[in-house]
Every structure is written in structure tokens, then in C-alpha cells.
Amino acid sequence: MSITIANITFNDVEYDAEYDVLYLNANHPGEAVGYDDTPEGHNVGWNTAGEIVAIALLHPRSILAEHGKVAITLPQHVAVDAATLDQALATAA
């Protein structure tokens, strides 16, 4: 399964239902060398070239239930709709 957000395809997707965290990795999970928190409380990982290679969405199921989309600020603000995340969140349901 893969998920594309802001023209970045994350091909390593894992959902932790117990803690409601969706881990998204592009290419290899260990490629990130630095992490930043977004204003919304998610985590974004960067590689040595400054490219986004990982995102941890915190509480996506709860946020989708309340707002219908998950907001995340990358270099630009992005709203990820339920249709994009539903399959990943359902894998652990």
C-alpha cells in the first residue's frame, strides 16, 4: 500500500491502532536524519538532501472523525482527506 501526500509517495505505511499513530515512510524508514514537529503536532522526517521522507500522523483516526480531514503543515499547508487515509487506518481495525 502507498499513500501520496503533497506529491510525496509513502510506500511504507504502518498504523498503530493502540496509540492512533500512522507512520508513513518514503523509500527506506532509516533514511531520515532529522525530525521536526508541525504546528498541528505531527512529526516530519527529512533526509540529508532536505526532502521529506517520513511523517508520523498523531491521532489521525480521531482527527478524521472530528474534522473529516487531517491538516499537516509541510513546506505548505496540506489537508489529507479521509479517502486518502482510510485504507491504512483500516488495516489495524
SEFIZA-3560 file (N, C-alpha, C; in Angstrom, 3 decimals):
REM SEFIZA-3560
<numar><xx>0.831</xx><yy>-1.162</yy><zz>0.000</zz><atom>N</atom></numar>
<numar><xx>0.000</xx><yy>0.000</yy><zz>0.000</zz><atom>CA</atom></numar>
<numar><xx>0.884</xx><yy>1.236</yy><zz>0.000</zz><atom>C</atom></numar>
<numar><xx>0.436</xx><yy>2.268</yy><zz>-0.680</zz><atom>N</atom></numar>
<numar><xx>1.154</xx><yy>3.537</yy><zz>-0.668</zz><atom>CA</atom></numar>
<numar><xx>0.143</xx><yy>4.672</yy><zz>-0.518</zz><atom>C</atom></numar>
<numar><xx>0.623</xx><yy>5.763</yy><zz>0.030</zz><atom>N</atom></numar>
<numar><xx>-0.188</xx><yy>6.964</yy><zz>0.230</zz><atom>CA</atom></numar>
<numar><xx>0.613</xx><yy>8.139</yy><zz>-0.307</zz><atom>C</atom></numar>
<numar><xx>-0.035</xx><yy>8.991</yy><zz>-1.090</zz><atom>N</atom></numar>
<numar><xx>0.626</xx><yy>10.174</yy><zz>-1.628</zz><atom>CA</atom></numar>
<numar><xx>0.055</xx><yy>11.420</yy><zz>-0.961</zz><atom>C</atom></numar>
<numar><xx>0.953</xx><yy>12.213</yy><zz>-0.386</zz><atom>N</atom></numar>
<numar><xx>0.593</xx><yy>13.473</yy><zz>0.254</zz><atom>CA</atom></numar>
<numar><xx>1.551</xx><yy>14.527</yy><zz>-0.260</zz><atom>C</atom></numar>
<numar><xx>1.020</xx><yy>15.625</yy><zz>-0.772</zz><atom>N</atom></numar>
<numar><xx>1.837</xx><yy>16.732</yy><zz>-1.279</zz><atom>CA</atom></numar>
<numar><xx>2.869</xx><yy>16.250</yy><zz>-2.292</zz><atom>C</atom></numar>
<numar><xx>2.459</xx><yy>15.394</yy><zz>-3.202</zz><atom>N</atom></numar>
<numar><xx>3.309</xx><yy>14.843</yy><zz>-4.268</zz><atom>CA</atom></numar>
<numar><xx>4.456</xx><yy>13.981</yy><zz>-3.747</zz><atom>C</atom></numar>
<numar><xx>4.354</xx><yy>13.504</yy><zz>-2.513</zz><atom>N</atom></numar>
<numar><xx>5.349</xx><yy>12.583</yy><zz>-1.956</zz><atom>CA</atom></numar>
<numar><xx>4.641</xx><yy>11.254</yy><zz>-1.755</zz><atom>C</atom></numar>
<numar><xx>5.167</xx><yy>10.197</yy><zz>-2.359</zz><atom>N</atom></numar>
<numar><xx>4.572</xx><yy>8.878</yy><zz>-2.201</zz><atom>CA</atom></numar>
<numar><xx>5.270</xx><yy>8.138</yy><zz>-1.084</zz><atom>C</atom></numar>
<numar><xx>4.489</xx><yy>7.760</yy><zz>-0.103</zz><atom>N</atom></numar>
<numar><xx>4.979</xx><yy>7.000</yy><zz>1.041</zz><atom>CA</atom></numar>
<numar><xx>4.603</xx><yy>5.542</yy><zz>0.794</zz><atom>C</atom></numar>
<numar><xx>5.601</xx><yy>4.691</yy><zz>0.580</zz><atom>N</atom></numar>
<numar><xx>5.343</xx><yy>3.301</yy><zz>0.226</zz><atom>CA</atom></numar>
<numar><xx>5.516</xx><yy>2.336</yy><zz>1.389</zz><atom>C</atom></numar>
<numar><xx>5.893</xx><yy>2.842</yy><zz>2.537</zz><atom>N</atom></numar>
<numar><xx>5.994</xx><yy>2.032</yy><zz>3.750</zz><atom>CA</atom></numar>
<numar><xx>5.030</xx><yy>2.658</yy><zz>4.749</zz><atom>C</atom></numar>
<numar><xx>3.871</xx><yy>2.021</yy><zz>4.942</zz><atom>N</atom></numar>
<numar><xx>2.783</xx><yy>2.588</yy><zz>5.733</zz><atom>CA</atom></numar>
<numar><xx>2.450</xx><yy>1.626</yy><zz>6.866</zz><atom>C</atom></numar>
<numar><xx>2.433</xx><yy>2.138</yy><zz>8.085</zz><atom>N</atom></numar>
<numar><xx>2.103</xx><yy>1.295</yy><zz>9.235</zz><atom>CA</atom></numar>
<numar><xx>1.232</xx><yy>2.096</yy><zz>10.197</zz><atom>C</atom></numar>
<numar><xx>0.133</xx><yy>1.476</yy><zz>10.619</zz><atom>N</atom></numar>
<numar><xx>-0.778</xx><yy>2.137</yy><zz>11.546</zz><atom>CA</atom></numar>
<numar><xx>-0.748</xx><yy>1.434</yy><zz>12.893</zz><atom>C</atom></numar>
<numar><xx>-0.542</xx><yy>2.177</yy><zz>13.957</zz><atom>N</atom></numar>
<numar><xx>-0.571</xx><yy>1.670</yy><zz>15.321</zz><atom>CA</atom></numar>
<numar><xx>-1.932</xx><yy>2.061</yy><zz>15.905</zz><atom>C</atom></numar>
<numar><xx>-2.867</xx><yy>1.113</yy><zz>15.893</zz><atom>N</atom></numar>
<numar><xx>-4.224</xx><yy>1.386</yy><zz>16.335</zz><atom>CA</atom></numar>
<numar><xx>-4.302</xx><yy>1.682</yy><zz>17.823</zz><atom>C</atom></numar>
<numar><xx>-3.453</xx><yy>1.049</yy><zz>18.614</zz><atom>N</atom></numar>
<numar><xx>-3.496</xx><yy>1.259</yy><zz>20.061</zz><atom>CA</atom></numar>
<numar><xx>-3.239</xx><yy>2.719</yy><zz>20.423</zz><atom>C</atom></numar>
<numar><xx>-2.264</xx><yy>3.338</yy><zz>19.756</zz><atom>N</atom></numar>
<numar><xx>-1.908</xx><yy>4.726</yy><zz>20.055</zz><atom>CA</atom></numar>
<numar><xx>-2.423</xx><yy>5.709</yy><zz>19.009</zz><atom>C</atom></numar>
<numar><xx>-3.104</xx><yy>5.205</yy><zz>17.973</zz><atom>N</atom></numar>
<numar><xx>-3.650</xx><yy>6.028</yy><zz>16.896</zz><atom>CA</atom></numar>
<numar><xx>-2.563</xx><yy>6.894</yy><zz>16.266</zz><atom>C</atom></numar>
<numar><xx>-1.531</xx><yy>6.206</yy><zz>15.743</zz><atom>N</atom></numar>
<numar><xx>-0.429</xx><yy>6.874</yy><zz>15.053</zz><atom>CA</atom></numar>
<numar><xx>-0.243</xx><yy>6.185</yy><zz>13.703</zz><atom>C</atom></numar>
<numar><xx>-0.196</xx><yy>6.985</yy><zz>12.639</zz><atom>N</atom></numar>
<numar><xx>0.040</xx><yy>6.469</yy><zz>11.300</zz><atom>CA</atom></numar>
<numar><xx>1.448</xx><yy>6.871</yy><zz>10.871</zz><atom>C</atom></numar>
<numar><xx>2.293</xx><yy>5.861</yy><zz>10.642</zz><atom>N</atom></numar>
<numar><xx>3.688</xx><yy>6.084</yy><zz>10.237</zz><atom>CA</atom></numar>
<numar><xx>3.780</xx><yy>5.953</yy><zz>8.726</zz><atom>C</atom></numar>
<numar><xx>4.292</xx><yy>6.971</yy><zz>8.070</zz><atom>N</atom></numar>
<numar><xx>4.455</xx><yy>6.996</yy><zz>6.617</zz><atom>CA</atom></numar>
<numar><xx>5.927</xx><yy>7.195</yy><zz>6.295</zz><atom>C</atom></numar>
<numar><xx>6.483</xx><yy>6.295</yy><zz>5.490</zz><atom>N</atom></numar>
<numar><xx>7.885</xx><yy>6.405</yy><zz>5.097</zz><atom>CA</atom></numar>
<numar><xx>8.001</xx><yy>6.290</yy><zz>3.584</zz><atom>C</atom></numar>
<numar><xx>8.774</xx><yy>7.176</yy><zz>3.001</zz><atom>N</atom></numar>
<numar><xx>9.099</xx><yy>7.104</yy><zz>1.583</zz><atom>CA</atom></numar>
<numar><xx>10.458</xx><yy>6.414</yy><zz>1.495</zz><atom>C</atom></numar>
<numar><xx>10.599</xx><yy>5.489</yy><zz>0.608</zz><atom>N</atom></numar>
<numar><xx>11.841</xx><yy>4.756</yy><zz>0.423</zz><atom>CA</atom></numar>
<numar><xx>12.180</xx><yy>3.940</yy><zz>1.656</zz><atom>C</atom></numar>
<numar><xx>13.257</xx><yy>4.245</yy><zz>2.340</zz><atom>N</atom></numar>
<numar><xx>13.710</xx><yy>3.443</yy><zz>3.466</zz><atom>CA</atom></numar>
<numar><xx>13.456</xx><yy>4.179</yy><zz>4.771</zz><atom>C</atom></numar>
<numar><xx>12.815</xx><yy>3.502</yy><zz>5.751</zz><atom>N</atom></numar>
<numar><xx>12.481</xx><yy>4.179</yy><zz>7.014</zz><atom>CA</atom></numar>
<numar><xx>13.668</xx><yy>4.814</yy><zz>7.724</zz><atom>C</atom></numar>
<numar><xx>14.850</xx><yy>4.256</yy><zz>7.613</zz><atom>N</atom></numar>
<numar><xx>16.007</xx><yy>4.802</yy><zz>8.307</zz><atom>CA</atom></numar>
<numar><xx>16.669</xx><yy>5.964</yy><zz>7.604</zz><atom>C</atom></numar>
<numar><xx>16.099</xx><yy>6.414</yy><zz>6.497</zz><atom>N</atom></numar>
<numar><xx>16.713</xx><yy>7.474</yy><zz>5.697</zz><atom>CA</atom></numar>
<numar><xx>16.625</xx><yy>8.858</yy><zz>6.357</zz><atom>C</atom></numar>
<numar><xx>15.668</xx><yy>9.051</yy><zz>7.249</zz><atom>N</atom></numar>
<numar><xx>15.504</xx><yy>10.366</yy><zz>7.886</zz><atom>CA</atom></numar>
<numar><xx>16.658</xx><yy>10.641</yy><zz>8.842</zz><atom>C</atom></numar>
<numar><xx>17.213</xx><yy>11.831</yy><zz>8.731</zz><atom>N</atom></numar>
<numar><xx>18.329</xx><yy>12.234</yy><zz>9.604</zz><atom>CA</atom></numar>
<numar><xx>17.914</xx><yy>13.328</yy><zz>10.580</zz><atom>C</atom></numar>
<numar><xx>16.751</xx><yy>13.891</yy><zz>10.380</zz><atom>N</atom></numar>
<numar><xx>16.258</xx><yy>14.928</yy><zz>11.270</zz><atom>CA</atom></numar>
<numar><xx>14.745</xx><yy>14.937</yy><zz>11.267</zz><atom>C</atom></numar>
<numar><xx>14.178</xx><yy>15.371</yy><zz>12.370</zz><atom>N</atom></numar>
<numar><xx>12.718</xx><yy>15.423</yy><zz>12.510</zz><atom>CA</atom></numar>
<numar><xx>12.300</xx><yy>16.783</yy><zz>13.037</zz><atom>C</atom></numar>
<numar><xx>11.146</xx><yy>17.230</yy><zz>12.588</zz><atom>N</atom></numar>
<numar><xx>10.549</xx><yy>18.467</yy><zz>13.073</zz><atom>CA</atom></numar>
<numar><xx>9.094</xx><yy>18.189</yy><zz>13.418</zz><atom>C</atom></numar>
<numar><xx>8.578</xx><yy>18.919</yy><zz>14.384</zz><atom>N</atom></numar>
<numar><xx>7.153</xx><yy>18.862</yy><zz>14.702</zz><atom>CA</atom></numar>
<numar><xx>6.437</xx><yy>19.899</yy><zz>13.859</zz><atom>C</atom></numar>
<numar><xx>5.246</xx><yy>19.549</yy><zz>13.407</zz><atom>N</atom></numar>
<numar><xx>4.429</xx><yy>20.514</yy><zz>12.681</zz><atom>CA</atom></numar>
<numar><xx>3.592</xx><yy>21.296</yy><zz>13.691</zz><atom>C</atom></numar>
<numar><xx>3.028</xx><yy>22.418</yy><zz>13.289</zz><atom>N</atom></numar>
<numar><xx>2.164</xx><yy>23.173</yy><zz>14.201</zz><atom>CA</atom></numar>
<numar><xx>0.964</xx><yy>22.351</yy><zz>14.698</zz><atom>C</atom></numar>
<numar><xx>0.578</xx><yy>21.343</yy><zz>13.921</zz><atom>N</atom></numar>
<numar><xx>-0.560</xx><yy>20.502</yy><zz>14.293</zz><atom>CA</atom></numar>
<numar><xx>-0.169</xx><yy>19.368</yy><zz>15.241</zz><atom>C</atom></numar>
<numar><xx>1.132</xx><yy>19.197</yy><zz>15.494</zz><atom>N</atom></numar>
<numar><xx>1.592</xx><yy>18.164</yy><zz>16.415</zz><atom>CA</atom></numar>
<numar><xx>2.054</xx><yy>16.876</yy><zz>15.770</zz><atom>C</atom></numar>
<numar><xx>2.127</xx><yy>16.832</yy><zz>14.439</zz><atom>N</atom></numar>
<numar><xx>2.635</xx><yy>15.652</yy><zz>13.748</zz><atom>CA</atom></numar>
<numar><xx>4.164</xx><yy>15.752</yy><zz>13.670</zz><atom>C</atom></numar>
<numar><xx>4.814</xx><yy>14.685</yy><zz>13.219</zz><atom>N</atom></numar>
<numar><xx>6.272</xx><yy>14.682</yy><zz>13.075</zz><atom>CA</atom></numar>
<numar><xx>6.634</xx><yy>14.453</yy><zz>11.615</zz><atom>C</atom></numar>
<numar><xx>7.606</xx><yy>15.209</yy><zz>11.123</zz><atom>N</atom></numar>
<numar><xx>8.064</xx><yy>15.101</yy><zz>9.737</zz><atom>CA</atom></numar>
<numar><xx>9.556</xx><yy>14.808</yy><zz>9.748</zz><atom>C</atom></numar>
<numar><xx>9.971</xx><yy>13.796</yy><zz>8.984</zz><atom>N</atom></numar>
<numar><xx>11.382</xx><yy>13.428</yy><zz>8.890</zz><atom>CA</atom></numar>
<numar><xx>11.981</xx><yy>13.862</yy><zz>7.564</zz><atom>C</atom></numar>
<numar><xx>13.237</xx><yy>14.328</yy><zz>7.612</zz><atom>N</atom></numar>
<numar><xx>13.954</xx><yy>14.863</yy><zz>6.453</zz><atom>CA</atom></numar>
<numar><xx>15.200</xx><yy>14.023</yy><zz>6.201</zz><atom>C</atom></numar>
<numar><xx>15.588</xx><yy>13.888</yy><zz>4.935</zz><atom>N</atom></numar>
<numar><xx>16.852</xx><yy>13.223</yy><zz>4.620</zz><atom>CA</atom></numar>
<numar><xx>17.958</xx><yy>14.272</yy><zz>4.485</zz><atom>C</atom></numar>
<numar><xx>19.161</xx><yy>13.829</yy><zz>4.150</zz><atom>N</atom></numar>
<numar><xx>20.299</xx><yy>14.756</yy><zz>4.067</zz><atom>CA</atom></numar>
<numar><xx>20.128</xx><yy>15.788</yy><zz>2.952</zz><atom>C</atom></numar>
<numar><xx>19.297</xx><yy>15.496</yy><zz>1.959</zz><atom>N</atom></numar>
<numar><xx>19.042</xx><yy>16.446</yy><zz>0.868</zz><atom>CA</atom></numar>
<numar><xx>17.928</xx><yy>17.430</yy><zz>1.217</zz><atom>C</atom></numar>
<numar><xx>17.347</xx><yy>17.316</yy><zz>2.417</zz><atom>N</atom></numar>
<numar><xx>16.279</xx><yy>18.217</yy><zz>2.826</zz><atom>CA</atom></numar>
<numar><xx>14.908</xx><yy>17.824</yy><zz>2.322</zz><atom>C</atom></numar>
<numar><xx>14.779</xx><yy>16.590</yy><zz>1.822</zz><atom>N</atom></numar>
<numar><xx>13.497</xx><yy>16.107</yy><zz>1.313</zz><atom>CA</atom></numar>
<numar><xx>12.728</xx><yy>15.408</yy><zz>2.430</zz><atom>C</atom></numar>
<numar><xx>11.418</xx><yy>15.547</yy><zz>2.397</zz><atom>N</atom></numar>
<numar><xx>10.580</xx><yy>14.851</yy><zz>3.368</zz><atom>CA</atom></numar>
<numar><xx>10.570</xx><yy>13.367</yy><zz>3.017</zz><atom>C</atom></numar>
<numar><xx>10.942</xx><yy>12.532</yy><zz>3.987</zz><atom>N</atom></numar>
<numar><xx>10.964</xx><yy>11.087</yy><zz>3.751</zz><atom>CA</atom></numar>
<numar><xx>10.124</xx><yy>10.312</yy><zz>4.770</zz><atom>C</atom></numar>
<numar><xx>9.590</xx><yy>10.997</yy><zz>5.785</zz><atom>N</atom></numar>
<numar><xx>8.784</xx><yy>10.309</yy><zz>6.793</zz><atom>CA</atom></numar>
<numar><xx>7.817</xx><yy>11.290</yy><zz>7.442</zz><atom>C</atom></numar>
<numar><xx>6.647</xx><yy>10.772</yy><zz>7.770</zz><atom>N</atom></numar>
<numar><xx>5.664</xx><yy>11.545</yy><zz>8.524</zz><atom>CA</atom></numar>
<numar><xx>5.022</xx><yy>10.605</yy><zz>9.533</zz><atom>C</atom></numar>
<numar><xx>4.860</xx><yy>11.071</yy><zz>10.750</zz><atom>N</atom></numar>
<numar><xx>4.071</xx><yy>10.364</yy><zz>11.751</zz><atom>CA</atom></numar>
<numar><xx>2.863</xx><yy>11.240</yy><zz>12.045</zz><atom>C</atom></numar>
<numar><xx>1.696</xx><yy>10.750</yy><zz>11.643</zz><atom>N</atom></numar>
<numar><xx>0.455</xx><yy>11.475</yy><zz>11.903</zz><atom>CA</atom></numar>
<numar><xx>-0.078</xx><yy>11.007</yy><zz>13.252</zz><atom>C</atom></numar>
<numar><xx>-0.175</xx><yy>11.920</yy><zz>14.196</zz><atom>N</atom></numar>
<numar><xx>-0.634</xx><yy>11.586</yy><zz>15.530</zz><atom>CA</atom></numar>
<numar><xx>-2.153</xx><yy>11.750</yy><zz>15.622</zz><atom>C</atom></numar>
<numar><xx>-2.823</xx><yy>10.702</yy><zz>16.024</zz><atom>N</atom></numar>
<numar><xx>-4.275</xx><yy>10.659</yy><zz>16.223</zz><atom>CA</atom></numar>
<numar><xx>-5.079</xx><yy>10.899</yy><zz>14.942</zz><atom>C</atom></numar>
<numar><xx>-4.676</xx><yy>10.307</yy><zz>13.809</zz><atom>N</atom></numar>
<numar><xx>-5.402</xx><yy>10.575</yy><zz>12.562</zz><atom>CA</atom></numar>
<numar><xx>-6.846</xx><yy>10.095</yy><zz>12.588</zz><atom>C</atom></numar>
<numar><xx>-7.106</xx><yy>8.944</yy><zz>13.204</zz><atom>N</atom></numar>
<numar><xx>-8.480</xx><yy>8.438</yy><zz>13.234</zz><atom>CA</atom></numar>
<numar><xx>-9.371</xx><yy>9.391</yy><zz>14.033</zz><atom>C</atom></numar>
<numar><xx>-8.889</xx><yy>9.855</yy><zz>15.155</zz><atom>N</atom></numar>
<numar><xx>-9.663</xx><yy>10.795</yy><zz>15.977</zz><atom>CA</atom></numar>
<numar><xx>-9.895</xx><yy>12.108</yy><zz>15.244</zz><atom>C</atom></numar>
<numar><xx>-8.857</xx><yy>12.603</yy><zz>14.593</zz><atom>N</atom></numar>
<numar><xx>-8.965</xx><yy>13.873</yy><zz>13.861</zz><atom>CA</atom></numar>
<numar><xx>-9.934</xx><yy>13.742</yy><zz>12.699</zz><atom>C</atom></numar>
<numar><xx>-9.847</xx><yy>12.627</yy><zz>11.957</zz><atom>N</atom></numar>
<numar><xx>-10.772</xx><yy>12.415</yy><zz>10.841</zz><atom>CA</atom></numar>
<numar><xx>-12.211</xx><yy>12.339</yy><zz>11.327</zz><atom>C</atom></numar>
<numar><xx>-12.433</xx><yy>11.672</yy><zz>12.448</zz><atom>N</atom></numar>
<numar><xx>-13.791</xx><yy>11.564</yy><zz>12.988</zz><atom>CA</atom></numar>
<numar><xx>-14.357</xx><yy>12.930</yy><zz>13.356</zz><atom>C</atom></numar>
<numar><xx>-13.506</xx><yy>13.797</yy><zz>13.851</zz><atom>N</atom></numar>
<numar><xx>-13.966</xx><yy>15.113</yy><zz>14.287</zz><atom>CA</atom></numar>
<numar><xx>-14.026</xx><yy>16.142</yy><zz>13.161</zz><atom>C</atom></numar>
<numar><xx>-13.024</xx><yy>16.122</yy><zz>12.257</zz><atom>N</atom></numar>
<numar><xx>-12.899</xx><yy>17.182</yy><zz>11.247</zz><atom>CA</atom></numar>
<numar><xx>-13.063</xx><yy>16.711</yy><zz>9.801</zz><atom>C</atom></numar>
<numar><xx>-12.997</xx><yy>15.399</yy><zz>9.554</zz><atom>N</atom></numar>
<numar><xx>-13.136</xx><yy>14.891</yy><zz>8.193</zz><atom>CA</atom></numar>
<numar><xx>-11.873</xx><yy>14.982</yy><zz>7.361</zz><atom>C</atom></numar>
<numar><xx>-10.813</xx><yy>15.549</yy><zz>7.921</zz><atom>N</atom></numar>
<numar><xx>-9.523</xx><yy>15.634</yy><zz>7.242</zz><atom>CA</atom></numar>
<numar><xx>-8.446</xx><yy>15.850</yy><zz>8.295</zz><atom>C</atom></numar>
<numar><xx>-7.220</xx><yy>15.542</yy><zz>7.925</zz><atom>N</atom></numar>
<numar><xx>-6.075</xx><yy>15.753</yy><zz>8.808</zz><atom>CA</atom></numar>
<numar><xx>-5.241</xx><yy>16.870</yy><zz>8.210</zz><atom>C</atom></numar>
<numar><xx>-5.080</xx><yy>17.954</yy><zz>8.945</zz><atom>N</atom></numar>
<numar><xx>-4.256</xx><yy>19.074</yy><zz>8.481</zz><atom>CA</atom></numar>
<numar><xx>-2.811</xx><yy>18.812</yy><zz>8.875</zz><atom>C</atom></numar>
<numar><xx>-1.905</xx><yy>19.140</yy><zz>7.978</zz><atom>N</atom></numar>
<numar><xx>-0.482</xx><yy>18.998</yy><zz>8.276</zz><atom>CA</atom></numar>
<numar><xx>0.279</xx><yy>20.072</yy><zz>7.516</zz><atom>C</atom></numar>
<numar><xx>1.144</xx><yy>20.763</yy><zz>8.203</zz><atom>N</atom></numar>
<numar><xx>1.956</xx><yy>21.791</yy><zz>7.576</zz><atom>CA</atom></numar>
<numar><xx>3.302</xx><yy>21.183</yy><zz>7.217</zz><atom>C</atom></numar>
<numar><xx>3.549</xx><yy>21.120</yy><zz>5.936</zz><atom>N</atom></numar>
<numar><xx>4.851</xx><yy>20.692</yy><zz>5.421</zz><atom>CA</atom></numar>
<numar><xx>5.511</xx><yy>22.004</yy><zz>4.989</zz><atom>C</atom></numar>
<numar><xx>6.196</xx><yy>22.062</yy><zz>3.889</zz><atom>N</atom></numar>
<numar><xx>6.585</xx><yy>23.407</yy><zz>3.457</zz><atom>CA</atom></numar>
<numar><xx>5.344</xx><yy>24.257</yy><zz>3.178</zz><atom>C</atom></numar>
<numar><xx>4.245</xx><yy>23.610</yy><zz>2.792</zz><atom>N</atom></numar>
<numar><xx>2.977</xx><yy>24.288</yy><zz>2.607</zz><atom>CA</atom></numar>
<numar><xx>1.938</xx><yy>23.540</yy><zz>3.428</zz><atom>C</atom></numar>
<numar><xx>0.800</xx><yy>24.175</yy><zz>3.683</zz><atom>N</atom></numar>
<numar><xx>-0.269</xx><yy>23.546</yy><zz>4.448</zz><atom>CA</atom></numar>
<numar><xx>-0.987</xx><yy>22.542</yy><zz>3.553</zz><atom>C</atom></numar>
<numar><xx>-1.230</xx><yy>21.345</yy><zz>4.068</zz><atom>N</atom></numar>
<numar><xx>-1.888</xx><yy>20.282</yy><zz>3.318</zz><atom>CA</atom></numar>
<numar><xx>-3.028</xx><yy>19.730</yy><zz>4.163</zz><atom>C</atom></numar>
<numar><xx>-4.157</xx><yy>19.451</yy><zz>3.536</zz><atom>N</atom></numar>
<numar><xx>-5.261</xx><yy>18.771</yy><zz>4.204</zz><atom>CA</atom></numar>
<numar><xx>-5.406</xx><yy>17.406</yy><zz>3.562</zz><atom>C</atom></numar>
<numar><xx>-5.272</xx><yy>16.365</yy><zz>4.355</zz><atom>N</atom></numar>
<numar><xx>-5.363</xx><yy>14.992</yy><zz>3.864</zz><atom>CA</atom></numar>
<numar><xx>-6.749</xx><yy>14.476</yy><zz>4.192</zz><atom>C</atom></numar>
<numar><xx>-7.511</xx><yy>14.112</yy><zz>3.148</zz><atom>N</atom></numar>
<numar><xx>-8.882</xx><yy>13.691</yy><zz>3.386</zz><atom>CA</atom></numar>
<numar><xx>-8.972</xx><yy>12.235</yy><zz>3.820</zz><atom>C</atom></numar>
<numar><xx>-10.138</xx><yy>11.863</yy><zz>4.292</zz><atom>N</atom></numar>
<numar><xx>-10.357</xx><yy>10.517</yy><zz>4.808</zz><atom>CA</atom></numar>
<numar><xx>-10.105</xx><yy>9.454</yy><zz>3.748</zz><atom>C</atom></numar>
<numar><xx>-10.486</xx><yy>9.706</yy><zz>2.506</zz><atom>N</atom></numar>
<numar><xx>-10.306</xx><yy>8.707</yy><zz>1.454</zz><atom>CA</atom></numar>
<numar><xx>-8.839</xx><yy>8.336</yy><zz>1.271</zz><atom>C</atom></numar>
<numar><xx>-7.940</xx><yy>9.276</yy><zz>1.499</zz><atom>N</atom></numar>
<numar><xx>-6.514</xx><yy>9.019</yy><zz>1.361</zz><atom>CA</atom></numar>
<numar><xx>-5.998</xx><yy>8.105</yy><zz>2.471</zz><atom>C</atom></numar>
<numar><xx>-6.535</xx><yy>8.238</yy><zz>3.669</zz><atom>N</atom></numar>
<numar><xx>-6.021</xx><yy>7.506</yy><zz>4.828</zz><atom>CA</atom></numar>
<numar><xx>-6.838</xx><yy>6.278</yy><zz>5.213</zz><atom>C</atom></numar>
<numar><xx>-8.066</xx><yy>6.152</yy><zz>4.724</zz><atom>N</atom></numar>
<numar><xx>-8.958</xx><yy>5.085</yy><zz>5.164</zz><atom>CA</atom></numar>
<numar><xx>-8.350</xx><yy>3.687</yy><zz>5.079</zz><atom>C</atom></numar>
<numar><xx>-7.733</xx><yy>3.354</yy><zz>3.959</zz><atom>N</atom></numar>
<numar><xx>-7.179</xx><yy>2.000</yy><zz>3.793</zz><atom>CA</atom></numar>
<numar><xx>-6.097</xx><yy>1.709</yy><zz>4.819</zz><atom>C</atom></numar>
<numar><xx>-5.223</xx><yy>2.663</yy><zz>5.067</zz><atom>N</atom></numar>
<numar><xx>-4.153</xx><yy>2.456</yy><zz>6.040</zz><atom>CA</atom></numar>
<numar><xx>-4.705</xx><yy>2.315</yy><zz>7.446</zz><atom>C</atom></numar>
<numar><xx>-5.697</xx><yy>3.106</yy><zz>7.788</zz><atom>N</atom></numar>
<numar><xx>-6.272</xx><yy>3.050</yy><zz>9.125</zz><atom>CA</atom></numar>
<numar><xx>-7.095</xx><yy>1.778</yy><zz>9.326</zz><atom>C</atom></numar>
<numar><xx>-7.650</xx><yy>1.263</yy><zz>8.251</zz><atom>N</atom></numar>
<numar><xx>-8.482</xx><yy>0.056</yy><zz>8.347</zz><atom>CA</atom></numar>
<numar><xx>-7.643</xx><yy>-1.206</yy><zz>8.527</zz><atom>C</atom></numar>
<numar><xx>-6.378</xx><yy>-1.171</yy><zz>8.158</zz><atom>N</atom></numar>
<numar><xx>-5.558</xx><yy>-2.385</yy><zz>8.238</zz><atom>CA</atom></numar>
<numar><xx>-5.411</xx><yy>-2.889</yy><zz>9.660</zz><atom>C</atom></numar>
<numar><xx>-5.540</xx><yy>-2.031</yy><zz>10.639</zz><atom>N</atom></numar>
<numar><xx>-5.372</xx><yy>-2.444</yy><zz>12.034</zz><atom>CA</atom></numar>
<numar><xx>-6.708</xx><yy>-2.477</yy><zz>12.772</zz><atom>C</atom></numar>
<numar><xx>-7.793</xx><yy>-2.200</yy><zz>12.069</zz><atom>N</atom></numar>
<numar><xx>-9.107</xx><yy>-2.149</yy><zz>12.736</zz><atom>CA</atom></numar>
<numar><xx>-9.573</xx><yy>-3.522</yy><zz>13.135</zz><atom>C</atom></numar>
//
